[in-house]
């Protein structure tokens, strides 16, 4: 007589053991740690690739944004390698991410003054479903992916770089104010080094406006095409645009998470050799905990190419302060050193506009979905 009850209990326990599947759209953030760089020639080499699992499975493959990457010890950041980030194998339950050198070499991260001292680098990540969404407080979010072979490259590279190459992106629903646009390469269809770039419509020296922007693979002074020889191979770039806003959301555990989304008001983020700037560009976050923070360049005034990188500011007395605090995230733009040009060790240049999304740590946050399939209907 107890068999049906036991069967139901067994079924219930089995269902509890299954991976969680999100019944609603949601947002997640977290952090990844790196101890070595990944191979830029062999996609089967696991060196440097870090696996990340989502807390809550997504209903569909999400857009993932990662970075900026940290620099390691502040005293050594002036001479540290140029490194960017690359994603691959994004699925509904996680992804892989790696720190990649423009040279394409696999290298353990160690101190420049003591090779026996290991160094770890870190970067925060954000995952959002593709589509039009709102945070619970109404802040507008749009996330998409685009497959492209377009490479924006430095004009000094063989004298033929295309400094404004890219794909024109129109926002499905125009924003009330120009958004900050976060972006990352989502794929590794060819292992050769590449990163991503975003700037205004038609001119790399401008920023996204309320209706659209340009997106491209970023070759800097390393490559003019992807790959650099043979037929072009497209890669997928993901992007997430946030309306400028400061607010608070509630996570899946019922805890409050304060957030800050914005874009610098001017060309503000200096180059690697020129300085280290706090985000926000005015005021401070004022969080109660160190946030997960995503920051990406939103212009390319300096045609040689660049990407955002965390940096540790000097305290004025010979020591360095943390790159991320409850009040600020400090960044500059990094540049490659692999071009073989006469200025290959030069990592200075023009300032850039940057967009950001920073949020206190916590569990996943539900989103209000307004138009997931881009048909213009709720």
Secondary structure, DSSP 8 states (H G I E B T S, - for coil): --HHHHHHHHHHHHHHHS--B-SS-EEEEEEEEESBB--SS-TT--TT-EEEE-SSB-SS--EEEE--B--S-GGGGGGS--EEEEEE---SSEEEEEEEETT----B-B-SS-TTSB--EEEEEEEE-SEEEE-TT--EEEEEEEEE--EEE-TTSTT---TT--EEEE-SS--SS--EEEEEE---SS-S--EEEEEBTTBTTS---SSEEEEEEEEETT-SSSSSSSS---EEEEEEEE-SEEEEEE-TTS-EEEEEEEE-SSS-B-BTTT--EEESSSS----SS-EEEEEEE----STT--EEEE---B-SSS-B--SB-SS-EEEEEE--S-S-STTTT------B-EEEEEEES-S-EE-EEEETTSSS--
